Amino acid sequence: MNLQIDSYIKVAEELKSGYSTLTEFELLSLAIQIERNQLLENGLNISRTDKYPASLEAIAIALGYSDKQFNQTITDVLKDRE
């Protein structure tokens, strides 16, 4: 997970230096998509190396969900605990 989120302006400048044939519209579109992906990566706590589970996976594991053992959904697990 990368804790630093680059602004789309900085990303656009970096893209412009590497890809001088792109139009301003293409540069800004790509830069905004990259910034959005960085936000999602941080918000969902996604590991780039799969060394650690993502937030939703960690919650499911903590709730006892295991597809291999029980073949249940997380909702089934929660209902069983009531």
matplotlib code that plots the C-alpha trace (Angstrom):
import matplotlib.pyplot as plt

x = [0.0, 1.3, 0.4, 1.3, -1.3, 0.1, -2.0, -3.3, -1.2, 2.0, 1.1, 0.2, 3.6, 5.4, 3.3, 4.0, 7.8, 7.6, 4.9, 5.2, 2.8, -0.2, -2.7, -3.5, -6.9, -5.3, -2.7, -5.3, -7.6, -4.8, -3.6, -7.1, -7.5, -4.2, -5.1, -8.5, -6.7, -4.3, -7.3, -9.1, -5.9, -5.6, -9.3, -9.6, -6.2, -5.0, -1.6, 0.4, 2.2, -0.7, 1.5, -1.4, -5.1, -7.1, -9.4, -12.5, -10.7, -9.3, -12.8, -14.1, -11.3, -11.9, -15.6, -14.6, -15.4, -13.5, -14.7, -12.5, -13.9, -17.5, -18.7, -20.7, -21.2, -20.3, -24.0, -24.5, -21.7, -23.3, -26.7, -25.2, -23.7, -27.0]
y = [0.0, 3.4, 6.0, 8.9, 10.0, 12.1, 15.0, 14.7, 17.7, 16.1, 12.8, 14.7, 16.5, 13.1, 11.6, 14.6, 14.1, 10.5, 10.6, 13.8, 12.7, 12.6, 15.5, 17.6, 15.8, 12.4, 13.4, 14.8, 11.8, 9.4, 11.4, 11.6, 7.8, 7.2, 9.4, 7.7, 4.3, 5.4, 6.6, 3.3, 1.4, 3.2, 3.2, -0.5, -1.2, -3.3, -4.9, -4.7, -7.9, -10.0, -10.4, -9.2, -9.5, -6.5, -4.9, -6.8, -10.1, -9.5, -8.7, -11.9, -14.0, -12.4, -13.4, -17.0, -17.2, -19.9, -21.0, -24.1, -25.5, -24.6, -23.5, -20.7, -17.0, -14.4, -13.8, -17.5, -17.2, -14.1, -15.8, -18.8, -16.6, -15.0]
z = [0.0, -0.9, 1.7, -0.5, -2.9, -5.8, -7.0, -10.6, -11.5, -10.4, -12.2, -15.4, -15.3, -14.9, -17.7, -20.0, -19.6, -20.4, -23.1, -25.0, -27.8, -25.5, -25.7, -22.6, -22.4, -22.4, -19.9, -17.5, -18.0, -17.2, -14.2, -12.7, -13.2, -11.5, -8.6, -8.2, -8.2, -5.5, -3.4, -3.8, -3.0, 0.2, 1.1, 0.6, 2.1, -0.8, -0.7, -3.9, -3.1, -1.6, 1.5, 3.7, 3.2, 2.1, 4.6, 3.5, 3.4, 6.9, 8.2, 6.6, 8.1, 11.6, 11.3, 10.7, 7.0, 5.2, 1.8, 1.8, 5.1, 5.3, 1.8, 3.4, 2.8, 5.4, 5.9, 6.8, 9.3, 10.9, 11.1, 12.9, 15.6, 16.6]

ax = plt.figure().add_subplot(projection="3d")
ax.plot(x, y, z, "-o")
ax.set_aspect("equal")
plt.show()
